[in-house]
Amino acid sequence: MSEVRMNTHIAASASAVWEILGDFNGWPRFMDAFEKSTMEGSGIGAVRTLYMKGNGLIRVERLEKFDDTGKTLSYSIITSPSPVQNYLATIEVIEIGAGQSEVRLSSTFAPKGVSESEAVTIIEGVYAKIFEGLQKFLVK
């Protein structure tokens, strides 16, 4: 299994960041690439479908763990054009000071149709876009 771990600091409280990241169906609010997200079910086992702007369906993901108090969640990819399989990601939001938080993204996966280094580079690029979207949305 391959692994990616990245983090960033955001000039916003952990509660403000978690309000955005903890909304499993709300990612189009801060990710410009997503046109919309739909949700089937709620809580653990809920399935979201994300749609790219101008490109339609991009991926289907399932919420695997959710801890509102601990500001952490995990999700798996059910279907995606991404070159990975057996993907499980975890998101953590940690208060590091007044109005400052750290967001940690990590995942394990197996590359599919590409080398491990190519798959890692792709996932790192996705995480960088998540961080960028959060910064733009939360830090004004």
PABAGU-64535 format. One record per atom (N, C-alpha, C, CB): chain; residue number from 0; x, z, y; atom name; residue in three letters. Coordinates in steps of 0.2 Angstrom, whole numbers, plus 5000, padded with zeros to 4 digits. Each point is the difference from the previous one (the first is absolute). Glycine has a CB too. Layout:
<nodes>
   c     k     px     pz     py    a     r
   A   NUM      X      Z      Y   CA   Ala
...
</nodes>
This chain:
<nodes>
   c     k     px     pz     py    a     r
   A     0   5004   5000   4994    N   Met
   A     0   4996   5000   5006   CA   Met
   A     0   5004   5000   5006    C   Met
   A     0   4991   5006   4994   CB   Met
   A     1   5007   4990   5011    N   Ser
   A     1   5003   5000   5007   CA   Ser
   A     1   4997   5005   5004    C   Ser
   A     1   5003   4988   4999   CB   Ser
   A     2   5001   5014   5006    N   Glu
   A     2   4997   5005   5005   CA   Glu
   A     2   5002   4998   5007    C   Glu
   A     2   5001   5009   4991   CB   Glu
   A     3   4994   4993   5014    N   Val
   A     3   5002   4999   5007   CA   Val
   A     3   4998   5007   5003    C   Val
   A     3   4998   4987   5000   CB   Val
   A     4   5006   5015   5005    N   Arg
   A     4   4998   5006   5004   CA   Arg
   A     4   5002   4999   5007    C   Arg
   A     4   5002   5008   4990   CB   Arg
   A     5   4993   4992   5014    N   Met
   A     5   5002   4999   5008   CA   Met
   A     5   4996   5006   5004    C   Met
   A     5   5002   4987   4998   CB   Met
   A     6   5001   5014   5007    N   Asn
   A     6   4996   5005   5005   CA   Asn
   A     6   5002   4998   5007    C   Asn
   A     6   5000   5009   4992   CB   Asn
   A     7   4995   4994   5012    N   Thr
   A     7   5001   4999   5008   CA   Thr
   A     7   4997   5006   5003    C   Thr
   A     7   4999   4987   4999   CB   Thr
   A     8   5003   5014   5007    N   His
   A     8   4997   5005   5005   CA   His
   A     8   4996   4996   5005    C   His
   A     8   5010   5008   4998   CB   His
   A     9   4984   4996   5003    N   Ile
   A     9   4995   4997   5005   CA   Ile
   A     9   4999   5006   5005    C   Ile
   A     9   4995   4992   4991   CB   Ile
   A    10   5004   5006   5015    N   Ala
   A    10   4999   5004   5005   CA   Ala
   A    10   4992   5001   5001    C   Ala
   A    10   5011   4997   5006   CB   Ala
   A    11   4987   5006   4988    N   Ala
   A    11   4993   5002   5000   CA   Ala
   A    11   4999   5006   4995    C   Ala
   A    11   4996   4988   5003   CB   Ala
   A    12   4999   5016   4998    N   Ser
   A    12   4999   5006   4995   CA   Ser
   A    12   4999   4997   4993    C   Ser
   A    12   4996   5007   5009   CB   Ser
   A    13   5006   4997   4986    N   Ala
   A    13   4998   4998   4993   CA   Ala
   A    13   4993   4999   4999    C   Ala
   A    13   5010   5007   4996   CB   Ala
   A    14   4986   4997   5008    N   Ser
   A    14   4992   5000   4999   CA   Ser
   A    14   4998   4993   5002    C   Ser
   A    14   4999   5012   5002   CB   Ser
   A    15   5004   4985   5004    N   Ala
   A    15   4998   4994   5003   CA   Ala
   A    15   5002   4994   4995    C   Ala
   A    15   5001   5005   5012   CB   Ala
   A    16   5005   4996   4985    N   Val
   A    16   5003   4995   4996   CA   Val
   A    16   4996   5000   4993    C   Val
   A    16   5011   5001   5005   CB   Val
   A    17   4987   5005   4993    N   Trp
   A    17   4996   5000   4994   CA   Trp
   A    17   4993   4998   5001    C   Trp
   A    17   5007   5009   4996   CB   Trp
   A    18   4990   4992   5009    N   Glu
   A    18   4994   4997   5002   CA   Glu
   A    18   4999   4992   4998    C   Glu
   A    18   4998   5010   5009   CB   Glu
   A    19   5008   4987   4993    N   Ile
   A    19   5000   4993   4999   CA   Ile
   A    19   5002   4998   4993    C   Ile
   A    19   5004   4999   5012   CB   Ile
   A    20   5002   5004   4985    N   Leu
   A    20   5002   4998   4994   CA   Leu
   A    20   4996   5003   4994    C   Leu
   A    20   5011   5000   5005   CB   Leu
   A    21   4986   5006   4996    N   Gly
   A    21   4995   5003   4995   CA   Gly
   A    21   4993   4996   5000    C   Gly
   A    21   5006   5011   5002   CB   Gly
   A    22   4993   4985   5002    N   Asp
   A    22   4994   4996   5000   CA   Asp
   A    22   5002   4994   4995    C   Asp
   A    22   4995   5003   5012   CB   Asp
   A    23   5004   4997   4982    N   Phe
   A    23   5002   4995   4995   CA   Phe
   A    23   4997   4993   5002    C   Phe
   A    23   5001   5009   4991   CB   Phe
   A    24   4993   4991   5012    N   Asn
   A    24   4997   4994   5001   CA   Asn
   A    24   5001   4998   5007    C   Asn
   A    24   4991   5002   4992   CB   Asn
   A    25   5013   5001   5012    N   Gly
   A    25   5001   4999   5007   CA   Gly
   A    25   5006   4996   5002    C   Gly
   A    25   4993   5010   5002   CB   Gly
   A    26   5011   4988   4994    N   Trp
   A    26   5006   4997   5001   CA   Trp
   A    26   5000   4994   5005    C   Trp
   A    26   5004   5004   4989   CB   Trp
   A    27   4991   4992   5011    N   Pro
   A    27   4999   4995   5005   CA   Pro
   A    27   5001   5002   5007    C   Pro
   A    27   4993   4993   4992   CB   Pro
   A    28   5005   5013   5009    N   Arg
   A    28   5000   5003   5007   CA   Arg
   A    28   5007   5000   5003    C   Arg
   A    28   4991   5007   4997   CB   Arg
   A    29   5015   4994   4999    N   Phe
   A    29   5006   5000   5003   CA   Phe
   A    29   5005   4994   4997    C   Phe
   A    29   4998   5012   5001   CB   Phe
   A    30   5000   4985   4994    N   Met
   A    30   5003   4994   4997   CA   Met
   A    30   4997   4993   5002    C   Met
   A    30   5004   5008   4990   CB   Met
   A    31   5000   4989   5015    N   Asp
   A    31   4997   4994   5003   CA   Asp
   A    31   4999   4995   4995    C   Asp
   A    31   5006   5003   5010   CB   Asp
   A    32   4998   4997   4984    N   Ala
   A    32   4999   4994   4995   CA   Ala
   A    32   4994   5000   4996    C   Ala
   A    32   5012   5001   4999   CB   Ala
   A    33   4985   5005   5001    N   Phe
   A    33   4993   5001   4996   CA   Phe
   A    33   4994   4999   5005    C   Phe
   A    33   5006   5008   4992   CB   Phe
   A    34   4990   4987   5005    N   Glu
   A    34   4994   4999   5003   CA   Glu
   A    34   4995   5005   4999    C   Glu
   A    34   5002   4988   4999   CB   Glu
   A    35   4997   5014   4995    N   Lys
   A    35   4995   5006   4998   CA   Lys
   A    35   5002   5003   4993    C   Lys
   A    35   4991   4994   5007   CB   Lys
   A    36   5006   5011   4992    N   Ser
   A    36   5000   5004   4994   CA   Ser
   A    36   4993   5002   4997    C   Ser
   A    36   5012   5004   5004   CB   Ser
   A    37   4987   4995   4990    N   Thr
   A    37   4994   5002   4997   CA   Thr
   A    37   5001   5006   4995    C   Thr
   A    37   4995   4989   5002   CB   Thr
   A    38   5000   5015   4997    N   Met
   A    38   5002   5006   4995   CA   Met
   A    38   4994   5000   4995    C   Met
   A    38   5006   5006   5009   CB   Met
   A    39   4996   4995   4985    N   Glu
   A    39   4995   5002   4995   CA   Glu
   A    39   5001   5007   4997    C   Glu
   A    39   4999   4988   4997   CB   Glu
   A    40   4996   5016   5004    N   Gly
   A    40   5001   5007   4998   CA   Gly
   A    40   5003   5004   5005    C   Gly
   A    40   5001   4997   4989   CB   Gly
   A    41   5000   5010   5010    N   Ser
   A    41   5004   5004   5005   CA   Ser
   A    41   5004   5005   4996    C   Ser
   A    41   4990   4999   5008   CB   Ser
   A    42   5015   5004   4995    N   Gly
   A    42   5004   5005   4997   CA   Gly
   A    42   5005   4997   4995    C   Gly
   A    42   4991   5008   5002   CB   Gly
   A    43   5011   4996   4993    N   Ile
   A    43   5005   4998   4995   CA   Ile
   A    43   4996   4994   4996    C   Ile
   A    43   5006   5011   5000   CB   Ile
   A    44   4998   4984   4999    N   Gly
   A    44   4997   4994   4996   CA   Gly
   A    44   4997   4995   5005    C   Gly
   A    44   4998   5008   4991   CB   Gly
   A    45   5001   4993   5015    N   Ala
   A    45   4997   4995   5005   CA   Ala
   A    45   5004   4994   5000    C   Ala
   A    45   4995   5009   5007   CB   Ala
   A    46   5002   4985   4994    N   Val
   A    46   5004   4994   5000   CA   Val
   A    46   4999   4997   5006    C   Val
   A    46   4999   4998   4988   CB   Val
   A    47   5007   5000   5016    N   Arg
   A    47   4999   4996   5006   CA   Arg
   A    47   5003   4993   4999    C   Arg
   A    47   5001   5011   5007   CB   Arg
   A    48   4996   4984   4996    N   Thr
   A    48   5002   4994   5000   CA   Thr
   A    48   5002   4998   5007    C   Thr
   A    48   4992   4997   4991   CB   Thr
   A    49   5014   5001   5010    N   Leu
   A    49   5003   4998   5007   CA   Leu
   A    49   5000   4992   5000    C   Leu
   A    49   5007   5011   5001   CB   Leu
   A    50   4991   4987   5005    N   Tyr
   A    50   4999   4993   5002   CA   Tyr
   A    50   5005   4998   5006    C   Tyr
   A    50   4988   5000   4996   CB   Tyr
   A    51   5016   4995   5003    N   Met
   A    51   5005   4998   5005   CA   Met
   A    51   4996   4995   5005    C   Met
   A    51   5010   5001   4992   CB   Met
   A    52   4992   5000   5014    N   Lys
   A    52   4997   4995   5005   CA   Lys
   A    52   5002   4993   4998    C   Lys
   A    52   5001   5009   5009   CB   Lys
   A    53   4994   4987   4991    N   Gly
   A    53   5000   4993   4999   CA   Gly
   A    53   5002   4998   4993    C   Gly
   A    53   5003   4999   5011   CB   Gly
   A    54   4998   5006   4984    N   Asn
   A    54   5003   4999   4994   CA   Asn
   A    54   4995   5002   4994    C   Asn
   A    54   5012   5001   5005   CB   Asn
   A    55   4983   5003   4997    N   Gly
   A    55   4996   5003   4995   CA   Gly
   A    55   5003   5006   4996    C   Gly
   A    55   4995   4989   4999   CB   Gly
   A    56   5002   5012   4995    N   Leu
   A    56   5002   5006   4996   CA   Leu
   A    56   5008   5000   4999    C   Leu
   A    56   4989   4999   4994   CB   Leu
   A    57   5014   5007   5007    N   Ile
   A    57   5007   5001   4999   CA   Ile
   A    57   5001   5005   4994    C   Ile
   A    57   5002   4998   5012   CB   Ile
   A    58   4995   5007   4988    N   Arg
   A    58   5001   5005   4994   CA   Arg
   A    58   4994   5005   4999    C   Arg
   A    58   5012   4998   5002   CB   Arg
   A    59   4988   5004   4992    N   Val
   A    59   4995   5005   4998   CA   Val
   A    59   5004   5006   4998    C   Val
   A    59   4991   4992   4997   CB   Val
   A    60   5007   5014   5006    N   Glu
   A    60   5004   5006   4998   CA   Glu
   A    60   4995   5006   4999    C   Glu
   A    60   5010   4996   5008   CB   Glu
   A    61   4993   5009   4988    N   Arg
   A    61   4996   5006   4998   CA   Arg
   A    61   5003   5006   5002    C   Arg
   A    61   4996   4994   4990   CB   Arg
   A    62   5000   5010   5013    N   Leu
   A    62   5002   5007   5002   CA   Leu
   A    62   5002   5004   4994    C   Leu
   A    62   4993   4999   5011   CB   Leu
   A    63   5013   5004   4988    N   Glu
   A    63   5001   5003   4994   CA   Glu
   A    63   5001   5008   5001    C   Glu
   A    63   5006   4990   4996   CB   Glu
   A    64   4996   5012   5010    N   Lys
   A    64   5000   5007   5002   CA   Lys
   A    64   4999   5001   5008    C   Lys
   A    64   5009   5002   4991   CB   Lys
   A    65   4988   5003   5011    N   Phe
   A    65   4998   5001   5007   CA   Phe
   A    65   5000   5008   5001    C   Phe
   A    65   4993   4989   5001   CB   Phe
   A    66   5012   5013   5004    N   Asp
   A    66   5000   5007   5001   CA   Asp
   A    66   5000   5000   5008    C   Asp
   A    66   5007   5003   4990   CB   Asp
   A    67   4987   4998   5013    N   Asp
   A    67   4999   5001   5007   CA   Asp
   A    67   5004   5005   5003    C   Asp
   A    67   4988   4995   4998   CB   Asp
   A    68   5012   5011   4999    N   Thr
   A    68   5003   5006   5003   CA   Thr
   A    68   5008   4998   5000    C   Thr
   A    68   4991   5008   4996   CB   Thr
   A    69   5012   4989   4999    N   Gly
   A    69   5007   4999   4999   CA   Gly
   A    69   5002   4993   5003    C   Gly
   A    69   5000   5007   4990   CB   Gly
   A    70   4995   4990   5013    N   Lys
   A    70   5001   4993   5003   CA   Lys
   A    70   5004   4995   4996    C   Lys
   A    70   4999   5006   5011   CB   Lys
   A    71   4998   4993   4983    N   Thr
   A    71   5004   4996   4995   CA   Thr
   A    71   4994   4996   4996    C   Thr
   A    71   5011   5007   5000   CB   Thr
   A    72   4991   4987   4998    N   Leu
   A    72   4996   4996   4996   CA   Leu
   A    72   5004   4995   4996    C   Leu
   A    72   4990   5001   5008   CB   Leu
   A    73   5007   4997   4986    N   Ser
   A    73   5004   4995   4996   CA   Ser
   A    73   4995   4995   4998    C   Ser
   A    73   5008   5008   4996   CB   Ser
   A    74   4994   4986   5004    N   Tyr
   A    74   4996   4994   4998   CA   Tyr
   A    74   5004   4995   4995    C   Tyr
   A    74   4993   5002   5011   CB   Tyr
   A    75   5003   4995   4985    N   Ser
   A    75   5003   4995   4996   CA   Ser
   A    75   4997   4993   5002    C   Ser
   A    75   5002   5008   4990   CB   Ser
   A    76   5002   4987   5008    N   Ile
   A    76   4997   4993   5001   CA   Ile
   A    76   4997   4998   4994    C   Ile
   A    76   5009   4997   5009   CB   Ile
   A    77   4985   5000   4992    N   Ile
   A    77   4997   4997   4994   CA   Ile
   A    77   5001   4993   4999    C   Ile
   A    77   4991   5009   5001   CB   Ile
   A    78   5008   4987   5005    N   Thr
   A    78   5002   4993   5000   CA   Thr
   A    78   5003   4999   5007    C   Thr
   A    78   4991   4997   4992   CB   Thr
   A    79   5014   4998   5008    N   Ser
   A    79   5004   4998   5006   CA   Ser
   A    79   5004   4994   4998    C   Ser
   A    79   5000   5012   5004   CB   Ser
   A    80   5001   4984   5002    N   Pro
   A    80   5005   4995   4999   CA   Pro
   A    80   5007   5002   5000    C   Pro
   A    80   4991   4992   5005   CB   Pro
   A    81   5010   5015   4997    N   Ser
   A    81   5007   5002   5000   CA   Ser
   A    81   5003   5000   4994    C   Ser
   A    81   4996   5008   5009   CB   Ser
   A    82   5011   4991   4991    N   Pro
   A    82   5004   4999   4994   CA   Pro
   A    82   5002   5007   4997    C   Pro
   A    82   5004   4989   5005   CB   Pro
   A    83   4991   5015   4994    N   Val
   A    83   5001   5007   4997   CA   Val
   A    83   4994   5001   4995    C   Val
   A    83   5007   5004   5010   CB   Val
   A    84   4994   5000   4985    N   Gln
   A    84   4995   5003   4996   CA   Gln
   A    84   5001   5007   4999    C   Gln
   A    84   4999   4989   4994   CB   Gln
   A    85   4996   5014   5003    N   Asn
   A    85   5001   5008   4999   CA   Asn
   A    85   5002   5003   5006    C   Asn
   A    85   5003   4998   4988   CB   Asn
   A    86   4994   5000   5018    N   Tyr
   A    86   5002   5003   5006   CA   Tyr
   A    86   4996   5006   5002    C   Tyr
   A    86   5002   4989   5004   CB   Tyr
   A    87   5001   5017   4998    N   Leu
   A    87   4997   5006   5002   CA   Leu
   A    87   5004   5002   5006    C   Leu
   A    87   4996   5003   4988   CB   Leu
   A    88   5000   4998   5017    N   Ala
   A    88   5003   5002   5007   CA   Ala
   A    88   4997   5007   5002    C   Ala
   A    88   5001   4988   5003   CB   Ala
   A    89   5003   5016   5000    N   Thr
   A    89   4998   5006   5003   CA   Thr
   A    89   5002   5000   5007    C   Thr
   A    89   5002   5006   4989   CB   Thr
   A    90   4993   4997   5015    N   Ile
   A    90   5001   5001   5007   CA   Ile
   A    90   5000   5007   5002    C   Ile
   A    90   4994   4989   5002   CB   Ile
   A    91   5010   5014   5002    N   Glu
   A    91   5000   5007   5002   CA   Glu
   A    91   5001   5000   5008    C   Glu
   A    91   5005   5004   4989   CB   Glu
   A    92   4991   5000   5014    N   Val
   A    92   5001   5001   5007   CA   Val
   A    92   5002   5008   5001    C   Val
   A    92   4991   4990   5003   CB   Val
   A    93   5015   5011   5001    N   Ile
   A    93   5002   5006   5001   CA   Ile
   A    93   5001   5002   5007    C   Ile
   A    93   5006   4999   4989   CB   Ile
   A    94   4992   5007   5013    N   Glu
   A    94   5001   5002   5007   CA   Glu
   A    94   5007   5002   5001    C   Glu
   A    94   4988   5004   5001   CB   Glu
   A    95   5016   4993   5004    N   Ile
   A    95   5007   5002   5001   CA   Ile
   A    95   5001   5004   5006    C   Ile
   A    95   5003   4990   4993   CB   Ile
   A    96   4992   5011   5011    N   Gly
   A    96   5000   5003   5007   CA   Gly
   A    96   4994   4998   5004    C   Gly
   A    96   5012   4999   5000   CB   Gly
   A    97   4987   5004   5006    N   Ala
   A    97   4995   4999   5004   CA   Ala
   A    97   4999   4993   5001    C   Ala
   A    97   5001   5011   5005   CB   Ala
   A    98   4993   4986   4993    N   Gly
   A    98   4999   4993   5002   CA   Gly
   A    98   5005   4995   4996    C   Gly
   A    98   4995   5004   5011   CB   Gly
   A    99   5008   4998   4984    N   Gln
   A    99   5005   4996   4996   CA   Gln
   A    99   4999   5000   4993    C   Gln
   A    99   5008   5002   5009   CB   Gln
   A   100   4992   4993   4987    N   Ser
   A   100   4999   5000   4993   CA   Ser
   A   100   5004   4995   4997    C   Ser
   A   100   4988   5003   5002   CB   Ser
   A   101   5013   4998   4991    N   Glu
   A   101   5004   4995   4996   CA   Glu
   A   101   4995   4997   4995    C   Glu
   A   101   5011   5007   5002   CB   Glu
   A   102   4990   4987   4997    N   Val
   A   102   4996   4996   4995   CA   Val
   A   102   5004   4998   4995    C   Val
   A   102   4992   4996   5008   CB   Val
   A   103   5007   5006   4986    N   Arg
   A   103   5004   4998   4994   CA   Arg
   A   103   4996   4995   4995    C   Arg
   A   103   5007   5011   5001   CB   Arg
   A   104   4996   4984   4998    N   Leu
   A   104   4997   4995   4995   CA   Leu
   A   104   5004   4999   4994    C   Leu
   A   104   4994   4994   5010   CB   Leu
   A   105   5004   5007   4984    N   Ser
   A   105   5004   4999   4994   CA   Ser
   A   105   4996   4996   4995    C   Ser
   A   105   5007   5010   5003   CB   Ser
   A   106   4996   4986   4993    N   Ser
   A   106   4997   4997   4994   CA   Ser
   A   106   5004   4999   4995    C   Ser
   A   106   4993   4994   5008   CB   Ser
   A   107   5004   5005   4986    N   Thr
   A   107   5003   4998   4994   CA   Thr
   A   107   4997   4994   4997    C   Thr
   A   107   5004   5011   4997   CB   Thr
   A   108   4999   4984   5000    N   Phe
   A   108   4997   4994   4998   CA   Phe
   A   108   5005   4996   4996    C   Phe
   A   108   4993   4999   5010   CB   Phe
   A   109   5005   4996   4987    N   Ala
   A   109   5004   4995   4996   CA   Ala
   A   109   5000   4993   5003    C   Ala
   A   109   4998   5007   4989   CB   Ala
   A   110   5007   4990   5012    N   Pro
   A   110   5000   4994   5003   CA   Pro
   A   110   4996   4995   4996    C   Pro
   A   110   5011   5002   5006   CB   Pro
   A   111   4986   4993   4997    N   Lys
   A   111   4997   4995   4996   CA   Lys
   A   111   5001   4993   5003    C   Lys
   A   111   4991   5008   4997   CB   Lys
   A   112   5013   4988   4999    N   Gly
   A   112   5002   4993   5002   CA   Gly
   A   112   5006   5000   5005    C   Gly
   A   112   4988   4997   4997   CB   Gly
   A   113   5014   5008   5005    N   Val
   A   113   5006   5000   5005   CA   Val
   A   113   5005   5005   4997    C   Val
   A   113   4993   4996   5010   CB   Val
   A   114   5013   5004   4993    N   Ser
   A   114   5005   5005   4999   CA   Ser
   A   114   4998   5007   5003    C   Ser
   A   114   5009   4991   5000   CB   Ser
   A   115   4994   5014   4997    N   Glu
   A   115   4999   5007   5003   CA   Glu
   A   115   5001   5000   5007    C   Glu
   A   115   5003   5005   4989   CB   Glu
   A   116   5003   4993   5013    N   Ser
   A   116   5002   5000   5008   CA   Ser
   A   116   4995   4996   5004    C   Ser
   A   116   5012   5001   4997   CB   Ser
   A   117   4985   4993   5001    N   Glu
   A   117   4995   4997   5003   CA   Glu
   A   117   4994   5004   5001    C   Glu
   A   117   5005   4989   4996   CB   Glu
   A   118   4992   5014   4998    N   Ala
   A   118   4994   5004   5001   CA   Ala
   A   118   5001   5006   5004    C   Ala
   A   118   4998   4997   4989   CB   Ala
   A   119   5008   5006   5011    N   Val
   A   119   5001   5006   5004   CA   Val
   A   119   5000   4998   5008    C   Val
   A   119   5007   5005   4991   CB   Val
   A   120   4996   4989   5010    N   Thr
   A   120   5000   4997   5007   CA   Thr
   A   120   4993   4999   5003    C   Thr
   A   120   5011   4995   4998   CB   Thr
   A   121   4985   5002   4997    N   Ile
   A   121   4993   4999   5002   CA   Ile
   A   121   4996   5006   5002    C   Ile
   A   121   5000   4990   4993   CB   Ile
   A   122   5001   5015   5002    N   Ile
   A   122   4996   5007   5001   CA   Ile
   A   122   5003   5003   5007    C   Ile
   A   122   4998   5001   4987   CB   Ile
   A   123   5008   4999   5014    N   Glu
   A   123   5003   5003   5006   CA   Glu
   A   123   4997   4996   5006    C   Glu
   A   123   5011   5003   4994   CB   Glu
   A   124   4988   4991   5006    N   Gly
   A   124   4997   4996   5005   CA   Gly
   A   124   4993   5002   5002    C   Gly
   A   124   5008   4991   4997   CB   Gly
   A   125   4989   5011   4997    N   Val
   A   125   4993   5002   5001   CA   Val
   A   125   5000   5007   5003    C   Val
   A   125   4996   4993   4990   CB   Val
   A   126   5008   5011   5008    N   Tyr
   A   126   5000   5007   5003   CA   Tyr
   A   126   5002   5000   5007    C   Tyr
   A   126   5003   5004   4989   CB   Tyr
   A   127   5002   4991   5013    N   Ala
   A   127   5002   5000   5007   CA   Ala
   A   127   4994   4998   5004    C   Ala
   A   127   5012   4997   4997   CB   Ala
   A   128   4984   4998   5001    N   Lys
   A   128   4994   4998   5003   CA   Lys
   A   128   4995   5006   5001    C   Lys
   A   128   5001   4988   4996   CB   Lys
   A   129   4998   5016   4999    N   Ile
   A   129   4996   5006   5000   CA   Ile
   A   129   5002   5004   5006    C   Ile
   A   129   4997   4999   4987   CB   Ile
   A   130   5010   5003   5013    N   Phe
   A   130   5003   5004   5005   CA   Phe
   A   130   4998   4997   5007    C   Phe
   A   130   5009   5004   4992   CB   Phe
   A   131   4993   4990   5009    N   Glu
   A   131   4999   4996   5006   CA   Glu
   A   131   4993   5001   5002    C   Glu
   A   131   5009   4992   4997   CB   Glu
   A   132   4986   5006   4999    N   Gly
   A   132   4993   5001   5002   CA   Gly
   A   132   4998   5007   5002    C   Gly
   A   132   4998   4991   4992   CB   Gly
   A   133   5004   5014   5004    N   Leu
   A   133   4999   5007   5002   CA   Leu
   A   133   5002   5001   5007    C   Leu
   A   133   5000   5004   4988   CB   Leu
   A   134   5007   4994   5013    N   Gln
   A   134   5003   5001   5007   CA   Gln
   A   134   4996   4997   5005    C   Gln
   A   134   5011   5001   4995   CB   Gln
   A   135   4987   4993   5005    N   Lys
   A   135   4996   4996   5005   CA   Lys
   A   135   4993   5004   5001    C   Lys
   A   135   5006   4989   4997   CB   Lys
   A   136   4991   5013   4997    N   Phe
   A   136   4993   5003   5001   CA   Phe
   A   136   5000   5007   5003    C   Phe
   A   136   4997   4993   4990   CB   Phe
   A   137   5008   5011   5008    N   Leu
   A   137   5000   5007   5002   CA   Leu
   A   137   5004   5001   5006    C   Leu
   A   137   4998   5003   4988   CB   Leu
   A   138   5007   4994   5013    N   Val
   A   138   5005   5001   5006   CA   Val
   A   138   4998   4996   5005    C   Val
   A   138   5009   5004   4993   CB   Val
   A   139   4988   4998   5013    N   Lys
   A   139   4998   4995   5005   CA   Lys
   A   139   5003   5003   5007    C   Lys
   A   139   4990   4997   4994   CB   Lys
</nodes>
